[in-house]
Amino acid sequence: MDQNMEFDAALGGTEHLPHSANSFKFAASRSVEIAAMTESILHPSKTKLIFQCLPVHMRRRVMSHNSKRLPRRLREGHLEQLKKSGLPPKQKRPSRKYRRRATNLLEEYNRRQRRHVWLETHIWHAKRFHMIERWGHRLAYRPCDKAFRACYRASSAHCLVQDISYYIPIQIKGSVESIKDMFSSLTSNSCGLGICAKAYLNGNREGTINLYMPDKYPFEFIGRVEFLWVSYNSNEELWLFVHPAFAKQVDSVLSDLIDISKSDANNKENEENAIAKRRKITTKYSDIQIKTMSGVYNRFRMTGPKSHPVLVQTLKCVKDIEKFKTNVWLQHATKENTELFLEQKHDYWESISSVNSPSQLPPSLVVGLVVKDPRLSRPKKRTKASNKTTPTETESLLNIPQHLASSPIWDASVCEIIKDKKITNAQYIEHITKTQLVPGEVNEEDPFLPTIPIVLIQRPGSQNCGYKKLGYGSGWDIIIPAGYGLPFWLTFIMFGARAGGLRETESVAFETGSCYMPPDSEAGQMEEKRIELELKEKYFRRPPSKRVNFIKLAVPSPFLCPWNVLLKEWGNEKEEKLFVLRDRDMLHNLQNCIVLKKKAPKLDHSAHCLVPVYIQIIGKGNLKQHAMICIPKKSDISSREKIMEPHHPDGNVKLRKQKRDEHKKLLKRMQKKRIKLKTKISVKEAIQPKPLNKNKHEPSEYVKAMRELWLPSNIEAVRNIGCREVMGYLSQGAFSFSEAKSCGVGYVTYNAVMKLLDHGLNRVLVRNTTSRTYRIANIEIIK
């Protein structure tokens, strides 16, 4: 009965429960129990060890002696238990790599940069990219993850960012007339607008020119150079941004033009003419000064439609420079480039901030801005930058301010001050955590924070919608003072930009249908030799049974395009010189002739001319590098049957077998001699050190002879070696994502194009070096 009376009154008992419960009082009354439970977990009794408190699925056998296997919150208690038990915790010996680490990492980094220059983002790239040595720099080649398709998607629909700070800036000071006269011997108006065209002189647009050796056009091509006119301190300056593959050549050519007396010093026969010529030229170019400014600037290249939103979110422009007068570099910069036109630049940048893609802006537009520290705008988590919803009026895009491109960044002393006075990450974190009213929240108008002058250069991308979609490859180039490369880079990455390397540079060039390294320049020839050496080494590392027999496939040069041999056969000329056709009018006329199947016009030096072409395969097949472009027969175009190259006899099979057998016998004899010498060798001879083999990596005579039998180095004919005439080669070939078919970029001889059009054909045959099948493909001229 007593037990029944303890029930609730609603159930017939005597106990009356309250209608509500105070949770705070309930937890307070149980605080002692909670504290005791927490204490028992953190400091359990001796009968139970720390790692035994974990659930079963988290327990591991090694936890008893390795505290790092435990969660961080339990490690301290576990170490105390080990000390009380009399067993000192065993410390793992550091690795040999850790023990041999440098005491001063900065000194070690400087030592490692003596041979190859590092970019400011090198450490970031070295942890995530495969690094290679090119052109005197240590550069990122490709990401470690499988990101080829992801990088293409970034360049076509999002944002791909690349560090191209290895481009070398060259400053040229002097009058516009003398600079124009000097470059008139290095360039040709038939290739496009000159360096002193009205579109470029005001500095609001960047241009590109094709440089040649003095008075050698169209032969001896140097390279394609980007240039920019800069007005600073009421003076006109020309800045060239040169690829490091031919930067030394450009610098030497320009220096020789200014100081021509060095080249004529040894000419004693024509001394009087040389002196007169020297006096004439020195007076003409005496006011021109050339200076290489390597390491002064960082240059990042952003490709894709989302590169504009990434820039808009990253760059916080300074409208009123008076609030940041404490910045030291402002005292050395002139008012002409900072204060006077800053408001106009800010307003123009705000007006174009809602553009969907950089391709909608005026082509090659140059914008000079002064922005706040990019660490201010960096998000806590990686997010994708989005466009603003407000539409942009067309008038605001075309109303370009007169001094939009002016910037104090072109003053070297300003860049040095900015680099020296840079705020480190530690100083930045200390400032925002200790000096602000709300720690972590930064006032953007804080005069302590630095302001940085930058220059933005718009890239229009593909403008030829004939064989590439319009606007692909468009984006921005950002020029930043040295020292601030990594803060800007990390902010771009946090706003959704995907990083790329040299492989992505080649991929973007291929997708836009442009030629990466032309074969008529020294840089292009060196690149071809490097690729040939790599492919040959890879080919001969394979066993003989796994090698492709190129002699049977009638492919005399599978790893190198023999342009000189091909031009000799098509032009019947003995001189080994070539050039790539870059005359825009001729290229346009030649493309019209291919479309309309008309005869090609005559050209001077056609026997030495290569024409850049873009190949699109029809139907199945995948084009590869060094594939052969051939002239088809009329029956090949309409035929549905496969066009196959017949097998060719290999006369070196018996020679290879004979040499291999002789080499095996020689090795056996040498082995027997070594065994005999081991028993007869004296102690004195054994103690003597062996002579060093200087040619350790040099292949033996037997290896050289066998390689020559597999791939003969002396190539005499390539045109008629197969059943179809060879007219050219592909320098790049792969599956094009933008065209959804296999495509290639290559060169054909001008005389071969004339023969193709004489037969009334506008299609070609393409065959890979490892295949016997000919594929039909369309051919278009790259303009």
Secondary structure, DSSP 8 states (H G I E B T S, - for coil): -TTGGGSBGGGTSSB---S---HHHHHHHTHHHHHHHHHHHHS--TTS-GGGGS-GGG--GGGGT-GGGS-HHHHHHHHHHHHHTT---------HHHHT--S-HHHHHHHHTTTSEE-TTHHHHHTTEEEEEETTEEEEEEESSS-HHHHHHHHHHS-EEEE-TTSEEEEEES-HHHHHHHHHTT--GGGS--TT-HHHHTSSB-EEEEEESTT-TTSSEEEEEEEEEEEETTEEEEEEEE-TTSHHHHHHHHHHHH-GGGTTTT--TTHHHHHHHHHHHHHHSTT-EEEE-TTSEEEEEEESTTHHHHHHHH--B-S-GGGGTT-THHHHS-TTTTTTTHHHHHHHHHHTTT-S-GGGS-TTBEEEEEEE-GGGS--SS-------SS---HHHHH---TTTT--GGG-HHHHHHHHHT---HHHHHHHHHHSSSSTT---TT-TTS-EEEEEEEEE-----TTTS-TTTT-EEEEEEETT-HHHHHHHHHHTT-EE--HHHHHHHHHHTT--SS-TTBHHHHHHHHHHHHHHHHHHHHS-GGGS--TTTTT-S-SSS--HHHHHHHHH-------EE---HHHHHHHHHHHHHT------TTGGGEEEEEEEEE-SS----TT-EEE---HHHHH--S-EE------TTHHHHHHHHHHHHHHHHHHHHHHHHHHHH--HHHHHS-----TTSSS--HHHHHHHHHHS-S-----SSSSSS-EEEEEEEEEEETTTTEEEEEEEEEHHHHHHHHHTT--EEEEE-TT--EEEEEEEEE--
